[in-house]
């Protein structure tokens, strides 16, 4: 970070102020403290770029990973989600699924694409065309458009200043994303959906408001996790206005114990 051209004192001030505002997310912090926006986005990129590889690598190459790490990752929800979808090349792009995410990392699309490429008897390029049949909308941008081929930012690249800057330029925070194309895509996906499922979502009003979601929508079912939230906390978040079914579950348990995957 000290090679970024940003004054070291500014970096230290950002670190200290962010630590003092630990009750809010970094997105909320940067929205309130726009003077830290540049260094904040670089910090997000520098944190998440190594995470991309670390979060998926144990699932794809377990023989190169410590068994304890492999087991922890295997207990996550990506594998179960993909197994239950059981999507093949023939039905991948039939409008069965749209993913709307507020995360900047691209681990889910990398995982799903790797599965498709490994199980599909087609060239990687053909698999990529098929894969794009499932829209994945990053409401606040992403570290870089996920493109396993071509000139895009590769998945899980080595961290250096040039890469961090490129990734930071793709990141949007709340006030920047309100009128962008990603919001329109997310709203269209919600209008088209029969089942809307919140997985690991924080239900911040700033994130919910642009999507026009509410409970009791005709011909739609809205379900979500709310792990660890007390009833008063759910009331303060006004969850009943947005979600028909609220479960005190992990993501994996919600996928296993409900019928959202059919």
Secondary structure, DSSP 8 states (H G I E B T S, - for coil): -TTSSS-HHHHHHHHHHHHHTTTS-HHHHHHH-GGGHHHHHHHHHHHHHHHHHHHHHHHH-GGGS-HHHHHHHHTSSHHHHHHHH---TTTTTSSS--EEE--S--HHHHHHHHHHHHHSSS-HHHHHHHHTTS-EEETTB-SS---SSSSS--TT----HHHHHHHHHHB--HHHHTTSHHHHHHHHHHHH-SEEEESS----HHHHHTTT--TT-TT-EEEEE-TT--HHHHHHTTGGGT-SEEE---HHHHHHHSSTT-
